[in-house]
């Protein structure tokens, strides 16, 4: 099965030279999206921690 996939991959690359660039662009966007998700998660955690600290200080 893996050999068939590799053969198909090579055939597509031979037929169209732009497939490499499309693949590279897609991988680049995937990495950017992952970094964005991590950044958003960290900001959410940071906001939750600040909120908990504020509530703790407010209850004193």
N, C-alpha and C positions, 0 to 999 in steps of 0.2 A: 504494500500500500504506500509506504513512504517513498519507495523508488518511483512509483507512478506520479506522485505529487512532485517530486524533484524533476522528473522528465517534463511534466507539464509546465513547471516553473521555468525551466530552461527554454522550452519552446516559445513561451510567451515573451521572454526576454529577447530571444533572437528575432521574433516578429516585430517587436516595437522597442526602439531604443529608449523611449520616454518612460517605460515601465519602472526603470531604476529610479528616476526622479520622482515619479508618483509615489513609489514605495517609500523613498527617503522622506518626502514631504509628509506622508501619512504618519510615519514613525516620529517625526519631529513634532507634529501636532499632538500626537498621543503623549509624548513626554511633557509638552507644555500643559496639556490638560491635567495630567497627574500632578504636576507642580502646583497648578491652580487649586486643585482639590485639597492638597496638603496645606497650602497657605490658608484656604478658607476654613479648614478644620482647626488649624492652630488659632486663628482669629476667634472662632466660636468658643474654643476652650478658654482662651484668654478672657473673653467677655464673661463667660460663666464664672470663672474664678474671681474676677473683679466684682461681679454681682454677689457672690457668696461672701466675700470679704466685707462688702458694703452692708449686707444684711446682718452679718455677725456684729459689726461695729454699731449698727443701728439698734440692735437688741440689747446692748449693754446699758 
